[in-house]
Amino acid sequence: MTLAVEPSVPAQGALILQLTAWVQARPRTYAEAMDAWRTSCPRLSIWEDALAAGLIEVAPVPGAGLRGAAVRVTLQGAALLSAEADR
């Protein structure tokens, strides 16, 4: 399986996989994800690329606001991780 959004830097593909695996490892909040994965470098848009490729999603949690929203792996993201594990 290939990423729906081709990364502009080859290393980005590996980082997108790492982010997706990190999200899948345990429940994460939006705040936690931003603290760990936010970057101000326009060449490293790992978070945005993973969202655009449909590998992760941000789901609202009632009463939690954006920072408490759940970040989770999508079915497409889980399939990609599974395919990578089989390689």
Secondary structure as GFF3:
##gff-version 3
##sequence-region A 1 87
A	DSSP	alpha_helix	10	25	.	.	.	ID=ss1
A	DSSP	beta_strand	28	29	.	.	.	ID=ss2
A	DSSP	alpha_helix	30	37	.	.	.	ID=ss3
A	DSSP	alpha_helix	46	52	.	.	.	ID=ss4
A	DSSP	beta_strand	56	59	.	.	.	ID=ss5
A	DSSP	beta_strand	70	73	.	.	.	ID=ss6
A	DSSP	alpha_helix	75	86	.	.	.	ID=ss7
###
